[in-house]
Amino acid sequence: MRRARLLTPDGPVEGRYEAGRIETENGTYEVGRDGRLLPPCDPSALYCVGRNFAETLEQMEYDRPEEPDFFIKPPTSLLAHGQPIPYPEFTDELTYAGELVAVIDRRCRDLEPEEVPDAVRGYTVMNDVDALDQQGRTARKAFDGSAPLGPWLETDLDPRNVAMHTGIDGETRQEANTELMLFDPDEIVSYLSRRFTFRPGDAVAFGSPANPGVIEPGNRIEITYEGVGTLANEVADASRKQKS
């Protein structure tokens, strides 16, 4: 089942998504007519794992990690499906990376891997936008608009064998399967739960396959994870670059 959040003139609503409509306890809303999609969760933090595909390690000349290698994006980094990705004026090297994301359903800590599926609300897609020429992961990855997330949440998914591809202006740039991850999703959520108390709506991203690359103003990025959906955003035109 797919669940989505919609920003209406009366505030956010959430419910079951199907064919452009969201069914809630208070009625049916049509995406576009009644509002725009929001990110499918409202996290206190986005926990992002890097270096989780062997081909990515080879491409970026990284060492193979002995345990999940992670960083954190704040809630202000979120963008919804369809919203323009701001091109910050402090970078000349903005990159994309298509990632599968688990959304936590309840407050929890110290999960065993076999307990993780019961603690996950569902799965969505993230574009890990990176100002690659900045120093340190926080400067590179945690700025406003660096985490497009959506378009909705898929509640019925086995994340261990999911094909994905990323397209830029219709050209395929990434193509892989989650079975190639070095650490599988349940291992990662369990590992992080021993360091952080998860809250409902928190998000865990599992890393990007090889070929994350540079994006330019006007590019349209479409990231698809089979069984979940396609997250699509355009990079804002140069004239719309945000001010620092």
C-alpha positions as protocol buffer text, in pm:
chain_id: "A"
residue {
  index: 1
  type: MET
  ca { x: 0 y: 0 z: 0 }
}
residue {
  index: 2
  type: ARG
  ca { x: 114 y: 352 z: -74 }
}
residue {
  index: 3
  type: ARG
  ca { x: 70 y: 637 z: 171 }
}
residue {
  index: 4
  type: ALA
  ca { x: 130 y: 1004 z: 92 }
}
residue {
  index: 5
  type: ARG
  ca { x: 116 y: 1345 z: 253 }
}
residue {
  index: 6
  type: LEU
  ca { x: -43 y: 1648 z: 86 }
}
residue {
  index: 7
  type: LEU
  ca { x: -10 y: 2017 z: 167 }
}
residue {
  index: 8
  type: THR
  ca { x: -358 y: 2171 z: 138 }
}
residue {
  index: 9
  type: PRO
  ca { x: -477 y: 2529 z: 210 }
}
residue {
  index: 10
  type: ASP
  ca { x: -598 y: 2396 z: 546 }
}
residue {
  index: 11
  type: GLY
  ca { x: -271 y: 2224 z: 632 }
}
residue {
  index: 12
  type: PRO
  ca { x: -110 y: 1882 z: 574 }
}
residue {
  index: 13
  type: VAL
  ca { x: -321 y: 1568 z: 531 }
}
residue {
  index: 14
  type: GLU
  ca { x: -207 y: 1207 z: 509 }
}
residue {
  index: 15
  type: GLY
  ca { x: -366 y: 891 z: 379 }
}
residue {
  index: 16
  type: ARG
  ca { x: -370 y: 608 z: 130 }
}
residue {
  index: 17
  type: TYR
  ca { x: -246 y: 708 z: -215 }
}
residue {
  index: 18
  type: GLU
  ca { x: -381 y: 566 z: -539 }
}
residue {
  index: 19
  type: ALA
  ca { x: -392 y: 707 z: -892 }
}
residue {
  index: 20
  type: GLY
  ca { x: -331 y: 1067 z: -792 }
}
residue {
  index: 21
  type: ARG
  ca { x: -576 y: 1068 z: -503 }
}
residue {
  index: 22
  type: ILE
  ca { x: -523 y: 1049 z: -129 }
}
residue {
  index: 23
  type: GLU
  ca { x: -791 y: 885 z: 84 }
}
residue {
  index: 24
  type: THR
  ca { x: -804 y: 1019 z: 441 }
}
residue {
  index: 25
  type: GLU
  ca { x: -1042 y: 981 z: 733 }
}
residue {
  index: 26
  type: ASN
  ca { x: -1196 y: 1316 z: 637 }
}
residue {
  index: 27
  type: GLY
  ca { x: -1234 y: 1264 z: 263 }
}
residue {
  index: 28
  type: THR
  ca { x: -1055 y: 1233 z: -70 }
}
residue {
  index: 29
  type: TYR
  ca { x: -797 y: 1479 z: -200 }
}
residue {
  index: 30
  type: GLU
  ca { x: -662 y: 1507 z: -553 }
}
residue {
  index: 31
  type: VAL
  ca { x: -292 y: 1579 z: -595 }
}
residue {
  index: 32
  type: GLY
  ca { x: -250 y: 1903 z: -788 }
}
residue {
  index: 33
  type: ARG
  ca { x: -607 y: 2019 z: -754 }
}
residue {
  index: 34
  type: ASP
  ca { x: -626 y: 2017 z: -374 }
}
residue {
  index: 35
  type: GLY
  ca { x: -259 y: 2064 z: -292 }
}
residue {
  index: 36
  type: ARG
  ca { x: 94 y: 1942 z: -359 }
}
residue {
  index: 37
  type: LEU
  ca { x: 276 y: 1640 z: -229 }
}
residue {
  index: 38
  type: LEU
  ca { x: 488 y: 1675 z: 81 }
}
residue {
  index: 39
  type: PRO
  ca { x: 778 y: 1450 z: 177 }
}
residue {
  index: 40
  type: PRO
  ca { x: 609 y: 1127 z: 292 }
}
residue {
  index: 41
  type: CYS
  ca { x: 739 y: 1159 z: 649 }
}
residue {
  index: 42
  type: ASP
  ca { x: 828 y: 1431 z: 898 }
}
residue {
  index: 43
  type: PRO
  ca { x: 1157 y: 1311 z: 1050 }
}
residue {
  index: 44
  type: SER
  ca { x: 1355 y: 1450 z: 1341 }
}
residue {
  index: 45
  type: ALA
  ca { x: 1662 y: 1341 z: 1141 }
}
residue {
  index: 46
  type: LEU
  ca { x: 1767 y: 1162 z: 824 }
}
residue {
  index: 47
  type: TYR
  ca { x: 2036 y: 902 z: 893 }
}
residue {
  index: 48
  type: CYS
  ca { x: 2231 y: 844 z: 574 }
}
residue {
  index: 49
  type: VAL
  ca { x: 2471 y: 556 z: 509 }
}
residue {
  index: 50
  type: GLY
  ca { x: 2750 y: 605 z: 259 }
}
residue {
  index: 51
  type: ARG
  ca { x: 2999 y: 373 z: 90 }
}
residue {
  index: 52
  type: ASN
  ca { x: 2750 y: 85 z: 86 }
}
residue {
  index: 53
  type: PHE
  ca { x: 2803 y: -43 z: -271 }
}
residue {
  index: 54
  type: ALA
  ca { x: 3134 y: -200 z: -382 }
}
residue {
  index: 55
  type: GLU
  ca { x: 3126 y: -29 z: -723 }
}
residue {
  index: 56
  type: THR
  ca { x: 3088 y: 309 z: -554 }
}
residue {
  index: 57
  type: LEU
  ca { x: 3397 y: 238 z: -344 }
}
residue {
  index: 58
  type: GLU
  ca { x: 3594 y: 160 z: -659 }
}
residue {
  index: 59
  type: GLN
  ca { x: 3468 y: 465 z: -845 }
}
residue {
  index: 60
  type: MET
  ca { x: 3536 y: 709 z: -560 }
}
residue {
  index: 61
  type: GLU
  ca { x: 3855 y: 529 z: -445 }
}
residue {
  index: 62
  type: TYR
  ca { x: 3718 y: 478 z: -93 }
}
residue {
  index: 63
  type: ASP
  ca { x: 3829 y: 207 z: 149 }
}
residue {
  index: 64
  type: ARG
  ca { x: 3576 y: -67 z: 226 }
}
residue {
  index: 65
  type: PRO
  ca { x: 3415 y: 13 z: 564 }
}
residue {
  index: 66
  type: GLU
  ca { x: 3414 y: -250 z: 838 }
}
residue {
  index: 67
  type: GLU
  ca { x: 3080 y: -119 z: 969 }
}
residue {
  index: 68
  type: PRO
  ca { x: 2815 y: 116 z: 825 }
}
residue {
  index: 69
  type: ASP
  ca { x: 2957 y: 461 z: 755 }
}
residue {
  index: 70
  type: PHE
  ca { x: 2693 y: 727 z: 822 }
}
residue {
  index: 71
  type: PHE
  ca { x: 2614 y: 1098 z: 844 }
}
residue {
  index: 72
  type: ILE
  ca { x: 2301 y: 1295 z: 933 }
}
residue {
  index: 73
  type: LYS
  ca { x: 2090 y: 1542 z: 738 }
}
residue {
  index: 74
  type: PRO
  ca { x: 1856 y: 1777 z: 929 }
}
residue {
  index: 75
  type: PRO
  ca { x: 1481 y: 1812 z: 859 }
}
residue {
  index: 76
  type: THR
  ca { x: 1548 y: 2145 z: 681 }
}
residue {
  index: 77
  type: SER
  ca { x: 1725 y: 1949 z: 405 }
}
residue {
  index: 78
  type: LEU
  ca { x: 1395 y: 1795 z: 291 }
}
residue {
  index: 79
  type: LEU
  ca { x: 1231 y: 1869 z: -43 }
}
residue {
  index: 80
  type: ALA
  ca { x: 917 y: 1708 z: -181 }
}
residue {
  index: 81
  type: HIS
  ca { x: 875 y: 1527 z: -511 }
}
residue {
  index: 82
  type: GLY
  ca { x: 839 y: 1785 z: -787 }
}
residue {
  index: 83
  type: GLN
  ca { x: 994 y: 2075 z: -599 }
}
residue {
  index: 84
  type: PRO
  ca { x: 1297 y: 2246 z: -759 }
}
residue {
  index: 85
  type: ILE
  ca { x: 1636 y: 2162 z: -613 }
}
residue {
  index: 86
  type: PRO
  ca { x: 1809 y: 2488 z: -520 }
}
residue {
  index: 87
  type: TYR
  ca { x: 2159 y: 2532 z: -662 }
}
residue {
  index: 88
  type: PRO
  ca { x: 2354 y: 2692 z: -376 }
}
residue {
  index: 89
  type: GLU
  ca { x: 2581 y: 2980 z: -469 }
}
residue {
  index: 90
  type: PHE
  ca { x: 2857 y: 2838 z: -249 }
}
residue {
  index: 91
  type: THR
  ca { x: 2923 y: 2539 z: -478 }
}
residue {
  index: 92
  type: ASP
  ca { x: 3022 y: 2478 z: -839 }
}
residue {
  index: 93
  type: GLU
  ca { x: 2998 y: 2098 z: -815 }
}
residue {
  index: 94
  type: LEU
  ca { x: 2649 y: 1979 z: -723 }
}
residue {
  index: 95
  type: THR
  ca { x: 2590 y: 1603 z: -751 }
}
residue {
  index: 96
  type: TYR
  ca { x: 2301 y: 1355 z: -725 }
}
residue {
  index: 97
  type: ALA
  ca { x: 2276 y: 1005 z: -575 }
}
residue {
  index: 98
  type: GLY
  ca { x: 1967 y: 782 z: -578 }
}
residue {
  index: 99
  type: GLU
  ca { x: 1895 y: 599 z: -251 }
}
residue {
  index: 100
  type: LEU
  ca { x: 1633 y: 373 z: -94 }
}
residue {
  index: 101
  type: VAL
  ca { x: 1502 y: 497 z: 241 }
}
residue {
  index: 102
  type: ALA
  ca { x: 1328 y: 326 z: 533 }
}
residue {
  index: 103
  type: VAL
  ca { x: 1086 y: 530 z: 746 }
}
residue {
  index: 104
  type: ILE
  ca { x: 1060 y: 433 z: 1113 }
}
residue {
  index: 105
  type: ASP
  ca { x: 712 y: 376 z: 1253 }
}
residue {
  index: 106
  type: ARG
  ca { x: 761 y: 395 z: 1629 }
}
residue {
  index: 107
  type: ARG
  ca { x: 995 y: 512 z: 1899 }
}
residue {
  index: 108
  type: CYS
  ca { x: 1260 y: 241 z: 1934 }
}
residue {
  index: 109
  type: ARG
  ca { x: 1619 y: 163 z: 2021 }
}
residue {
  index: 110
  type: ASP
  ca { x: 1854 y: -138 z: 2032 }
}
residue {
  index: 111
  type: LEU
  ca { x: 1678 y: -335 z: 1760 }
}
residue {
  index: 112
  type: GLU
  ca { x: 1801 y: -675 z: 1648 }
}
residue {
  index: 113
  type: PRO
  ca { x: 1809 y: -714 z: 1267 }
}
residue {
  index: 114
  type: GLU
  ca { x: 1512 y: -953 z: 1277 }
}
residue {
  index: 115
  type: GLU
  ca { x: 1309 y: -691 z: 1469 }
}
residue {
  index: 116
  type: VAL
  ca { x: 1360 y: -417 z: 1212 }
}
residue {
  index: 117
  type: PRO
  ca { x: 1075 y: -501 z: 969 }
}
residue {
  index: 118
  type: ASP
  ca { x: 819 y: -457 z: 1248 }
}
residue {
  index: 119
  type: ALA
  ca { x: 963 y: -114 z: 1331 }
}
residue {
  index: 120
  type: VAL
  ca { x: 957 y: 17 z: 971 }
}
residue {
  index: 121
  type: ARG
  ca { x: 651 y: 202 z: 842 }
}
residue {
  index: 122
  type: GLY
  ca { x: 756 y: 172 z: 479 }
}
residue {
  index: 123
  type: TYR
  ca { x: 1005 y: 276 z: 212 }
}
residue {
  index: 124
  type: THR
  ca { x: 1059 y: 577 z: -9 }
}
residue {
  index: 125
  type: VAL
  ca { x: 1329 y: 731 z: -234 }
}
residue {
  index: 126
  type: MET
  ca { x: 1587 y: 1003 z: -166 }
}
residue {
  index: 127
  type: ASN
  ca { x: 1822 y: 1205 z: -382 }
}
residue {
  index: 128
  type: ASP
  ca { x: 2135 y: 1264 z: -172 }
}
residue {
  index: 129
  type: VAL
  ca { x: 2232 y: 1602 z: -317 }
}
residue {
  index: 130
  type: ASP
  ca { x: 2596 y: 1684 z: -244 }
}
residue {
  index: 131
  type: ALA
  ca { x: 2800 y: 2006 z: -282 }
}
residue {
  index: 132
  type: LEU
  ca { x: 3106 y: 1799 z: -361 }
}
residue {
  index: 133
  type: ASP
  ca { x: 3360 y: 2082 z: -356 }
}
residue {
  index: 134
  type: GLN
  ca { x: 3286 y: 2175 z: 7 }
}
residue {
  index: 135
  type: GLN
  ca { x: 3492 y: 2060 z: 305 }
}
residue {
  index: 136
  type: GLY
  ca { x: 3341 y: 1792 z: 531 }
}
residue {
  index: 137
  type: ARG
  ca { x: 3019 y: 1597 z: 503 }
}
residue {
  index: 138
  type: THR
  ca { x: 2803 y: 1845 z: 695 }
}
residue {
  index: 139
  type: ALA
  ca { x: 2897 y: 2130 z: 464 }
}
residue {
  index: 140
  type: ARG
  ca { x: 2859 y: 1908 z: 159 }
}
residue {
  index: 141
  type: LYS
  ca { x: 2536 y: 1727 z: 237 }
}
residue {
  index: 142
  type: ALA
  ca { x: 2331 y: 1892 z: 514 }
}
residue {
  index: 143
  type: PHE
  ca { x: 2224 y: 2221 z: 356 }
}
residue {
  index: 144
  type: ASP
  ca { x: 1867 y: 2326 z: 282 }
}
residue {
  index: 145
  type: GLY
  ca { x: 1718 y: 2134 z: -10 }
}
residue {
  index: 146
  type: SER
  ca { x: 1983 y: 1861 z: -12 }
}
residue {
  index: 147
  type: ALA
  ca { x: 1736 y: 1575 z: 51 }
}
residue {
  index: 148
  type: PRO
  ca { x: 1453 y: 1546 z: -203 }
}
residue {
  index: 149
  type: LEU
  ca { x: 1235 y: 1267 z: -62 }
}
residue {
  index: 150
  type: GLY
  ca { x: 929 y: 1091 z: -201 }
}
residue {
  index: 151
  type: PRO
  ca { x: 702 y: 1071 z: -377 }
}
residue {
  index: 152
  type: TRP
  ca { x: 516 y: 850 z: -130 }
}
residue {
  index: 153
  type: LEU
  ca { x: 569 y: 566 z: 116 }
}
residue {
  index: 154
  type: GLU
  ca { x: 537 y: 201 z: 10 }
}
residue {
  index: 155
  type: THR
  ca { x: 438 y: -10 z: 310 }
}
residue {
  index: 156
  type: ASP
  ca { x: 470 y: -353 z: 145 }
}
residue {
  index: 157
  type: LEU
  ca { x: 828 y: -407 z: 26 }
}
residue {
  index: 158
  type: ASP
  ca { x: 1117 y: -644 z: 81 }
}
residue {
  index: 159
  type: PRO
  ca { x: 1412 y: -402 z: 52 }
}
residue {
  index: 160
  type: ARG
  ca { x: 1678 y: -670 z: -2 }
}
residue {
  index: 161
  type: ASN
  ca { x: 1624 y: -724 z: -377 }
}
residue {
  index: 162
  type: VAL
  ca { x: 1503 y: -403 z: -538 }
}
residue {
  index: 163
  type: ALA
  ca { x: 1619 y: -285 z: -881 }
}
residue {
  index: 164
  type: MET
  ca { x: 1682 y: 85 z: -928 }
}
residue {
  index: 165
  type: HIS
  ca { x: 1786 y: 334 z: -1191 }
}
residue {
  index: 166
  type: THR
  ca { x: 1854 y: 706 z: -1205 }
}
residue {
  index: 167
  type: GLY
  ca { x: 1796 y: 914 z: -1515 }
}
residue {
  index: 168
  type: ILE
  ca { x: 1913 y: 1267 z: -1594 }
}
residue {
  index: 169
  type: ASP
  ca { x: 1706 y: 1431 z: -1867 }
}
residue {
  index: 170
  type: GLY
  ca { x: 1602 y: 1083 z: -1980 }
}
residue {
  index: 171
  type: GLU
  ca { x: 1955 y: 937 z: -1992 }
}
residue {
  index: 172
  type: THR
  ca { x: 2022 y: 646 z: -1752 }
}
residue {
  index: 173
  type: ARG
  ca { x: 2309 y: 729 z: -1515 }
}
residue {
  index: 174
  type: GLN
  ca { x: 2268 y: 471 z: -1237 }
}
residue {
  index: 175
  type: GLU
  ca { x: 2145 y: 111 z: -1255 }
}
residue {
  index: 176
  type: ALA
  ca { x: 2182 y: -144 z: -975 }
}
residue {
  index: 177
  type: ASN
  ca { x: 2001 y: -363 z: -721 }
}
residue {
  index: 178
  type: THR
  ca { x: 1987 y: -340 z: -342 }
}
residue {
  index: 179
  type: GLU
  ca { x: 2113 y: -700 z: -321 }
}
residue {
  index: 180
  type: LEU
  ca { x: 2457 y: -549 z: -402 }
}
residue {
  index: 181
  type: MET
  ca { x: 2466 y: -353 z: -76 }
}
residue {
  index: 182
  type: LEU
  ca { x: 2758 y: -429 z: 155 }
}
residue {
  index: 183
  type: PHE
  ca { x: 2529 y: -397 z: 460 }
}
residue {
  index: 184
  type: ASP
  ca { x: 2164 y: -487 z: 410 }
}
residue {
  index: 185
  type: PRO
  ca { x: 1883 y: -255 z: 525 }
}
residue {
  index: 186
  type: ASP
  ca { x: 1797 y: -451 z: 840 }
}
residue {
  index: 187
  type: GLU
  ca { x: 2163 y: -458 z: 946 }
}
residue {
  index: 188
  type: ILE
  ca { x: 2190 y: -82 z: 898 }
}
residue {
  index: 189
  type: VAL
  ca { x: 1876 y: 10 z: 1092 }
}
residue {
  index: 190
  type: SER
  ca { x: 1982 y: -225 z: 1374 }
}
residue {
  index: 191
  type: TYR
  ca { x: 2333 y: -74 z: 1381 }
}
residue {
  index: 192
  type: LEU
  ca { x: 2203 y: 282 z: 1400 }
}
residue {
  index: 193
  type: SER
  ca { x: 1943 y: 192 z: 1664 }
}
residue {
  index: 194
  type: ARG
  ca { x: 2227 y: 106 z: 1902 }
}
residue {
  index: 195
  type: ARG
  ca { x: 2350 y: 465 z: 1877 }
}
residue {
  index: 196
  type: PHE
  ca { x: 2029 y: 667 z: 1840 }
}
residue {
  index: 197
  type: THR
  ca { x: 1673 y: 651 z: 1968 }
}
residue {
  index: 198
  type: PHE
  ca { x: 1453 y: 653 z: 1661 }
}
residue {
  index: 199
  type: ARG
  ca { x: 1133 y: 855 z: 1662 }
}
residue {
  index: 200
  type: PRO
  ca { x: 827 y: 795 z: 1444 }
}
residue {
  index: 201
  type: GLY
  ca { x: 892 y: 934 z: 1097 }
}
residue {
  index: 202
  type: ASP
  ca { x: 1271 y: 923 z: 1117 }
}
residue {
  index: 203
  type: ALA
  ca { x: 1437 y: 818 z: 792 }
}
residue {
  index: 204
  type: VAL
  ca { x: 1730 y: 589 z: 718 }
}
residue {
  index: 205
  type: ALA
  ca { x: 1891 y: 604 z: 372 }
}
residue {
  index: 206
  type: PHE
  ca { x: 2094 y: 302 z: 259 }
}
residue {
  index: 207
  type: GLY
  ca { x: 2347 y: 455 z: 22 }
}
residue {
  index: 208
  type: SER
  ca { x: 2383 y: 505 z: -350 }
}
residue {
  index: 209
  type: PRO
  ca { x: 2509 y: 274 z: -626 }
}
residue {
  index: 210
  type: ALA
  ca { x: 2795 y: 377 z: -853 }
}
residue {
  index: 211
  type: ASN
  ca { x: 2792 y: 677 z: -1088 }
}
residue {
  index: 212
  type: PRO
  ca { x: 2665 y: 959 z: -872 }
}
residue {
  index: 213
  type: GLY
  ca { x: 2744 y: 1256 z: -1092 }
}
residue {
  index: 214
  type: VAL
  ca { x: 2729 y: 1630 z: -1147 }
}
residue {
  index: 215
  type: ILE
  ca { x: 2399 y: 1808 z: -1211 }
}
residue {
  index: 216
  type: GLU
  ca { x: 2344 y: 2149 z: -1366 }
}
residue {
  index: 217
  type: PRO
  ca { x: 2064 y: 2409 z: -1352 }
}
residue {
  index: 218
  type: GLY
  ca { x: 1774 y: 2285 z: -1564 }
}
residue {
  index: 219
  type: ASN
  ca { x: 1853 y: 1911 z: -1529 }
}
residue {
  index: 220
  type: ARG
  ca { x: 1565 y: 1680 z: -1438 }
}
residue {
  index: 221
  type: ILE
  ca { x: 1662 y: 1392 z: -1209 }
}
residue {
  index: 222
  type: GLU
  ca { x: 1435 y: 1085 z: -1191 }
}
residue {
  index: 223
  type: ILE
  ca { x: 1521 y: 813 z: -939 }
}
residue {
  index: 224
  type: THR
  ca { x: 1320 y: 490 z: -954 }
}
residue {
  index: 225
  type: TYR
  ca { x: 1320 y: 201 z: -707 }
}
residue {
  index: 226
  type: GLU
  ca { x: 1098 y: -79 z: -836 }
}
residue {
  index: 227
  type: GLY
  ca { x: 803 y: -149 z: -612 }
}
residue {
  index: 228
  type: VAL
  ca { x: 830 y: 199 z: -458 }
}
residue {
  index: 229
  type: GLY
  ca { x: 807 y: 466 z: -727 }
}
residue {
  index: 230
  type: THR
  ca { x: 991 y: 749 z: -899 }
}
residue {
  index: 231
  type: LEU
  ca { x: 1120 y: 1062 z: -728 }
}
residue {
  index: 232
  type: ALA
  ca { x: 1153 y: 1345 z: -980 }
}
residue {
  index: 233
  type: ASN
  ca { x: 1295 y: 1694 z: -929 }
}
residue {
  index: 234
  type: GLU
  ca { x: 1453 y: 1959 z: -1150 }
}
residue {
  index: 235
  type: VAL
  ca { x: 1754 y: 2165 z: -1056 }
}
residue {
  index: 236
  type: ALA
  ca { x: 1657 y: 2530 z: -1029 }
}
residue {
  index: 237
  type: ASP
  ca { x: 1770 y: 2754 z: -1313 }
}
residue {
  index: 238
  type: ALA
  ca { x: 2083 y: 2959 z: -1252 }
}
residue {
  index: 239
  type: SER
  ca { x: 1870 y: 3271 z: -1213 }
}
residue {
  index: 240
  type: ARG
  ca { x: 1692 y: 3100 z: -920 }
}
residue {
  index: 241
  type: LYS
  ca { x: 2003 y: 3004 z: -722 }
}
residue {
  index: 242
  type: GLN
  ca { x: 1943 y: 3051 z: -353 }
}
residue {
  index: 243
  type: LYS
  ca { x: 2131 y: 3316 z: -158 }
}
residue {
  index: 244
  type: SER
  ca { x: 2355 y: 3201 z: 124 }
}
